[in-house]
Amino acid sequence: MKAALVIMAAGLGSRYGGNKQLDGVGPAGETLMEYSIYDAIRAGFTKIVFVIKPGMEEMMRRTCGDYVARRTARNGEPVEVCYAVQDFSGLPDFYTLPLERVKPFGTGHAMLCAHSCVSEPFCVINADDYYGVDAYAMLYEQLQRLPEQGRAAMVGYLLKNTVSERGTVSRAVCRVEDGHLLGVKEVLKIRQEPDGTIADETEGVLPADAVVSLNFWGFAPSFFGEMQQYFYDFLRNEARDNSKAECMLPSLVGKLIGEGKMQVTVLQSHDRWFGMTYHEDRQAVAQELQRLHDSGVYPRTLRDGSDIVEGEN
């Protein structure tokens, strides 16, 4: 089965202090998104879609896009690589962009920008997160069983495994029952306290074992229609008077669940998530990646690709 991996790589990385999506943190200079691509291809994904900011395509091609396009998917065909630019060019006529608006409109807008590249079931991820081998295999299998309407999937992680010692993080905290998502809420300033408790400035203390979404979603292509309508409503309301408002993908999922229009299967990965919210996180991430290479989870370098095909469709 064909399936696409949509990588949201247009974020500015303001808290990290640079373009962390292209930071070569692996032992051979691999970026975190290269691990996602490697794991996705060996799970069965056939297309990679990079959502990038304007002027970034040449660098993305040079960093990993061109060599990924030379790889072979598990179905025996070349891996397809596409580039989607997240900018303000496709905004509807009814919306006037504020002069002070600089940043893109968030993850919902990023996914919508990939619409022209995707016609198959797809997975959406962040470029600057490591999700683990198991997560891609599980979600690929789930996508094969996904009907065209009203169903989706996500890979969930425990909150305690996703906080940073360096400062606050934003997480989509989920309510899960019997393996299904009941609701999701964006919590914006989560911090791990010195005594080990986890709290948000507004929500107070949060359960350490709460399930959170780290933007690892699986959808049928019909979901783009729901996303477009939600984005247009966002522009008419939240973005009209707030130049910093963001249209977040988890918020749409939560809305559709609340309206009874969508059922989301929650998959629990046994792999450990890690990422680089702050520049100080980099050393720990580099050490963890080196350990994964040393233990045989990954080859000496991901840029060879000669051993990437595992199993058959």
Secondary structure, DSSP 8 states (H G I E B T S, - for coil): ---EEEEE-----TTTTS-GGG---STTS--HHHHHHHHHHHHT--EEEEEE-TT-HHHHIIIIIHHHTTSB-TTSSB-EEEEEE-SSTT--TT----TT--S---HHHHHHHTGGG--S-EEEEETTEE--HHHHHHHHHHHHT--SSSEEEEEEEEGGGT--TTS-EEEEEEEEETTEEEEEEEEEEEEE-TTS-EEETTTEEE-TT-EEEEEEEEE-TTHHHHHHHHHHHHHHTTTTS-TT----HHHHHHHHHHTTS-EEEEEE--S--EE-SSGGGHHHHHHHHHHHHHTTSS-S-TTS-TT---S--
